[in-house]
């Protein structure tokens, strides 16, 4: 019950940011993770309608199986589905688009030309990376880590003040990622983030 309430508060915080930024993209994003999200299907089913899922998995066979399973849930619940760093799989499962790592962000230009209807996002760890993602044709960036997180155990996180400044200066919509919980999200109020992306905080 407490976990459900925390997810609800996080979703409300994401929606508030999205409305404040006047962004038409989904407000809440579930990032799958091999270690930190043991049951991504349950987490996806618990998402509010209109949310987004980014499929990430190291092994291609597992990634494909997961993408097909999540595709069915996404269609049933009105969710957007993106596949990370695997455009061929995104094509096969008829995903809404593609998510790229910061190192692969330049591929946004190629896939923007080949699939103009796709939603293309990229990971970013700085304002410069956000600017490059925009230049290469990405629709949004995931700025991380905003707060300390198990995904980046040796990084302290940008912190709310710096993250808010970067989101305000970025030339494209920016999602807050890294250490995002219902509690930490309150520290981003009145910022220009397009929404919130999370892993463990959205586990069901």
Phi, psi and omega in degrees: 000317180294322179295320179297318179295320179295319178296321179296318179295322178295318178297320179293321178296319179296318180296320179296318177296316182299317180292319179297323180278354182054045183261137181266359177280163177304145183276326186241133183232129173263123175259121178285155183208131184301322184263320192266354178229086186295332181229079182295334180292317177295320179297320180295319180294336181272355181289147173294150177302143179090358178282179182231150176238135172247117182276119177230133176198140184290314183276131184298323181294317178292320180299318180294314179299317180295318181298317179295320179294317181288332177300317180296317179294318181299316181292323181290326186253007178069043180253152174271138182239124175242149177246134183274126170056025179216076183299328179296318178291320177302322178294314184297319183271003181055048177291166179285343181172202191225138173248135183240144173292165179299322180294332181257008188300331181296341178290350177300323181298316180298312184281338172295322178288322184279327181227075185298339181278348183290147166272121183241126180236163180216148174284148179210143179240009182199169176294322179299319179293323176297317181295319178295319179300318179295317180300324182274359173106008178290150179272334182201162178233151175253106183275124184208157350273129178291316176237165178302140184212156179294337179292328178234073188297337182262006180246133182285344184096157181291327185088154186297322183292308181296319180297319179295320178296314181297318179298322180289331182268343184295143183274013179208164179301140183233132175262144175273126181223140177111107179070022184277121176225174177301324181286312182293331180298331180295339180280357179251010180304145176063022175263182183255025175291142179284340181168196186231137173244141184209164177242276184299325182294344179254009177295144180241000000 
